[in-house]
Amino acid sequence: MNPQLLVGIALVAAGAVLVGFGLNATEAPLGQLSEALTGSYPDRTIWQLAGGAAALCVGILLTARSRMR
């Protein structure tokens, strides 16, 4: 199997997990309280969402690119 495909699949999986954790954290009572008081979510939640989205995008691109070959 192509190493690029394996890395792409791993990034998609890791990105999905990070986005899941980030979305779960936005629904947590402490996250909602922080958002209500400051207008934004805690930094950790934002990093999980942004990092997960980035990993998903790169993973999808790598997987698609390796499939085109």
LUMMAR-143532 format. One record per atom (N, C-alpha, C): residue number from 1; residue in one letter; atom name; x negated, y negated, z. Coordinates in pm, whole numbers. Layout:
ATOM num residu atome     c1     c2     c3
ATOM NUM      A    CA      X      Y      Z
...
This chain:
ATOM num residu atome     c1     c2     c3
ATOM   1      M     N    -84    117      0
ATOM   1      M    CA      0      0      0
ATOM   1      M     C    -89   -124      0
ATOM   2      N     N    -43   -226    -65
ATOM   2      N    CA   -116   -351    -80
ATOM   2      N     C   -129   -422     56
ATOM   3      P     N   -250   -463     94
ATOM   3      P    CA   -268   -533    223
ATOM   3      P     C   -188   -664    230
ATOM   4      Q     N   -175   -731    117
ATOM   4      Q    CA    -99   -857    115
ATOM   4      Q     C     48   -830    148
ATOM   5      L     N    100   -720    102
ATOM   5      L    CA    238   -683    132
ATOM   5      L     C    254   -653    280
ATOM   6      L     N    158   -582    338
ATOM   6      L    CA    165   -550    480
ATOM   6      L     C    160   -675    567
ATOM   7      V     N     71   -768    532
ATOM   7      V    CA     63   -894    607
ATOM   7      V     C    192   -973    593
ATOM   8      G     N    248   -975    474
ATOM   8      G    CA    374  -1045    451
ATOM   8      G     C    488   -987    534
ATOM   9      I     N    496   -856    538
ATOM   9      I    CA    601   -791    617
ATOM   9      I     C    581   -819    765
ATOM  10      A     N    457   -815    811
ATOM  10      A    CA    428   -843    952
ATOM  10      A     C    464   -987    988
ATOM  11      L     N    435  -1081    897
ATOM  11      L    CA    470  -1221    923
ATOM  11      L     C    621  -1243    925
ATOM  12      V     N    692  -1174    837
ATOM  12      V    CA    838  -1185    837
ATOM  12      V     C    894  -1133    969
ATOM  13      A     N    843  -1021   1014
ATOM  13      A    CA    891   -963   1141
ATOM  13      A     C    857  -1054   1259
ATOM  14      A     N    734  -1103   1264
ATOM  14      A    CA    694  -1191   1374
ATOM  14      A     C    772  -1322   1371
ATOM  15      G     N    794  -1375   1252
ATOM  15      G    CA    871  -1498   1240
ATOM  15      G     C   1015  -1481   1284
ATOM  16      A     N   1074  -1368   1249
ATOM  16      A    CA   1211  -1341   1291
ATOM  16      A     C   1221  -1330   1443
ATOM  17      V     N   1123  -1267   1504
ATOM  17      V    CA   1122  -1255   1650
ATOM  17      V     C   1107  -1393   1715
ATOM  18      L     N   1016  -1474   1663
ATOM  18      L    CA    996  -1608   1720
ATOM  18      L     C   1120  -1696   1704
ATOM  19      V     N   1183  -1691   1588
ATOM  19      V    CA   1305  -1769   1569
ATOM  19      V     C   1414  -1719   1662
ATOM  20      G     N   1422  -1589   1681
ATOM  20      G    CA   1520  -1534   1774
ATOM  20      G     C   1497  -1582   1916
ATOM  21      F     N   1372  -1581   1961
ATOM  21      F    CA   1340  -1631   2094
ATOM  21      F     C   1373  -1781   2105
ATOM  22      G     N   1340  -1855   2000
ATOM  22      G    CA   1368  -1999   2002
ATOM  22      G     C   1517  -2029   2008
ATOM  23      L     N   1595  -1956   1928
ATOM  23      L    CA   1739  -1977   1930
ATOM  23      L     C   1799  -1936   2064
ATOM  24      N     N   1745  -1829   2121
ATOM  24      N    CA   1792  -1787   2252
ATOM  24      N     C   1759  -1893   2358
ATOM  25      A     N   1644  -1955   2346
ATOM  25      A    CA   1603  -2057   2443
ATOM  25      A     C   1689  -2183   2431
ATOM  26      T     N   1741  -2212   2312
ATOM  26      T    CA   1827  -2330   2298
ATOM  26      T     C   1960  -2311   2369
ATOM  27      E     N   2002  -2186   2387
ATOM  27      E    CA   2127  -2157   2455
ATOM  27      E     C   2110  -2137   2605
ATOM  28      A     N   1987  -2132   2653
ATOM  28      A    CA   1961  -2113   2795
ATOM  28      A     C   2005  -2238   2873
ATOM  29      P     N   2055  -2219   2994
ATOM  29      P    CA   2100  -2335   3072
ATOM  29      P     C   1993  -2441   3093
ATOM  30      L     N   1869  -2400   3119
ATOM  30      L    CA   1762  -2497   3138
ATOM  30      L     C   1732  -2573   3009
ATOM  31      G     N   1738  -2504   2897
ATOM  31      G    CA   1716  -2569   2769
ATOM  31      G     C   1825  -2669   2737
ATOM  32      Q     N   1948  -2634   2768
ATOM  32      Q    CA   2060  -2726   2744
ATOM  32      Q     C   2052  -2846   2837
ATOM  33      L     N   2011  -2824   2961
ATOM  33      L    CA   1996  -2935   3056
ATOM  33      L     C   1886  -3030   3009
ATOM  34      S     N   1775  -2974   2967
ATOM  34      S    CA   1664  -3056   2917
ATOM  34      S     C   1707  -3135   2795
ATOM  35      E     N   1783  -3072   2706
ATOM  35      E    CA   1830  -3140   2586
ATOM  35      E     C   1930  -3250   2621
ATOM  36      A     N   2013  -3226   2721
ATOM  36      A    CA   2111  -3328   2762
ATOM  36      A     C   2042  -3448   2827
ATOM  37      L     N   1936  -3425   2903
ATOM  37      L    CA   1870  -3535   2974
ATOM  37      L     C   1771  -3611   2886
ATOM  38      T     N   1698  -3540   2801
ATOM  38      T    CA   1593  -3605   2723
ATOM  38      T     C   1630  -3624   2576
ATOM  39      G     N   1729  -3553   2530
ATOM  39      G    CA   1769  -3563   2389
ATOM  39      G     C   1695  -3466   2300
ATOM  40      S     N   1604  -3387   2355
ATOM  40      S    CA   1533  -3287   2274
ATOM  40      S     C   1510  -3163   2358
ATOM  41      Y     N   1481  -3056   2290
ATOM  41      Y    CA   1455  -2930   2358
ATOM  41      Y     C   1312  -2929   2412
ATOM  42      P     N   1282  -2839   2506
ATOM  42      P    CA   1144  -2829   2556
ATOM  42      P     C   1046  -2797   2442
ATOM  43      D     N    923  -2838   2463
ATOM  43      D    CA    820  -2818   2360
ATOM  43      D     C    804  -2672   2321
ATOM  44      R     N    811  -2583   2418
ATOM  44      R    CA    794  -2440   2389
ATOM  44      R     C    902  -2391   2291
ATOM  45      T     N   1024  -2437   2311
ATOM  45      T    CA   1134  -2397   2223
ATOM  45      T     C   1111  -2448   2081
ATOM  46      I     N   1069  -2572   2071
ATOM  46      I    CA   1044  -2631   1939
ATOM  46      I     C    930  -2558   1868
ATOM  47      W     N    825  -2523   1942
ATOM  47      W    CA    713  -2450   1882
ATOM  47      W     C    756  -2311   1837
ATOM  48      Q     N    842  -2247   1915
ATOM  48      Q    CA    891  -2114   1875
ATOM  48      Q     C    972  -2124   1747
ATOM  49      L     N   1060  -2221   1739
ATOM  49      L    CA   1143  -2237   1619
ATOM  49      L     C   1059  -2275   1497
ATOM  50      A     N    970  -2371   1514
ATOM  50      A    CA    888  -2416   1401
ATOM  50      A     C    788  -2309   1359
ATOM  51      G     N    723  -2246   1455
ATOM  51      G    CA    627  -2141   1422
ATOM  51      G     C    694  -2020   1359
ATOM  52      G     N    810  -1985   1410
ATOM  52      G    CA    885  -1874   1352
ATOM  52      G     C    930  -1902   1210
ATOM  53      A     N    978  -2024   1187
ATOM  53      A    CA   1021  -2062   1052
ATOM  53      A     C    903  -2062    955
ATOM  54      A     N    789  -2114   1000
ATOM  54      A    CA    670  -2115    915
ATOM  54      A     C    623  -1973    884
ATOM  55      A     N    621  -1887    986
ATOM  55      A    CA    578  -1748    964
ATOM  55      A     C    675  -1677    870
ATOM  56      L     N    804  -1703    885
ATOM  56      L    CA    902  -1643    794
ATOM  56      L     C    877  -1687    649
ATOM  57      C     N    857  -1816    630
ATOM  57      C    CA    835  -1868    494
ATOM  57      C     C    709  -1809    431
ATOM  58      V     N    600  -1811    504
ATOM  58      V    CA    474  -1757    451
ATOM  58      V     C    487  -1607    426
ATOM  59      G     N    551  -1537    518
ATOM  59      G    CA    571  -1393    499
ATOM  59      G     C    654  -1360    378
ATOM  60      I     N    760  -1436    357
ATOM  60      I    CA    844  -1413    238
ATOM  60      I     C    766  -1442    111
ATOM  61      L     N    689  -1550    111
ATOM  61      L    CA    608  -1582     -7
ATOM  61      L     C    504  -1474    -36
ATOM  62      L     N    435  -1428     67
ATOM  62      L    CA    335  -1323     48
ATOM  62      L     C    398  -1193     -2
ATOM  63      T     N    512  -1159     56
ATOM  63      T    CA    579  -1037     15
ATOM  63      T     C    627  -1047   -129
ATOM  64      A     N    685  -1160   -164
ATOM  64      A    CA    734  -1179   -302
ATOM  64      A     C    618  -1180   -400
ATOM  65      R     N    508  -1246   -362
ATOM  65      R    CA    393  -1254   -451
ATOM  65      R     C    331  -1117   -474
ATOM  66      S     N    324  -1036   -370
ATOM  66      S    CA    265   -904   -387
ATOM  66      S     C    357   -811   -466
ATOM  67      R     N    487   -838   -461
ATOM  67      R    CA    581   -756   -540
ATOM  67      R     C    577   -790   -689
ATOM  68      M     N    536   -915   -722
ATOM  68      M    CA    531   -958   -862
ATOM  68      M     C    416   -893   -938
ATOM  69      R     N    317   -849   -867
ATOM  69      R    CA    199   -791   -932
ATOM  69      R     C    221   -652   -977
